[in-house]
Amino acid sequence: MKLKQEARVLHRRALSSLTVATTAFNSPSDDGRVTQVLLSLQHCSEMLLEAAFVQAGVRVFDKHLGRSIEFEACIRQASSSATLKLSDSEAGTPRPIDAMRDDEQHWFNEVSEQLLYLHARAGITLSMICSNASSGST
């Protein structure tokens, strides 16, 4: 199935963020590494969910706010959507990534290598699921 233009743009941005997250995760430098991985994974998840919604004809742009729906609203909509068919565990994957990203950027939070790896791997799995949903493949 051919992606709609808007979904294609969102999908491309998501894959760019996934590439940045992977590069940061594998970087030999620890300076800003955790923050960059979490930020990029959160952005990737959001862009893929929005791409899947756009492809399905679901509105993701809030005209009153002048921007796309918030990340949590996007996750809630994905978990209740018949189009994406995300299970509770799949829909719950980006929540801890988002929470850790928020803590890492705005608070003093230490994320262990094991926890970062676990969530990075889960984020990549979710990205593959959402990417398949946005492109219409199963």
Buried (B, 14 or more C-beta within 10 A) or exposed (E): EEBBEBBBBBBEBBBBBBEBBBEBBEEEEEEEBBBBBBBBBBBBBBBBBBBBBBBBEBEBEEEEEEEBBEBEEBBEBBBEBEBBEBEEEBBBBBBBBBEBBBBBEEEEBEBEEEEBEEBBEBBBEBBEBBBBBBBEEE
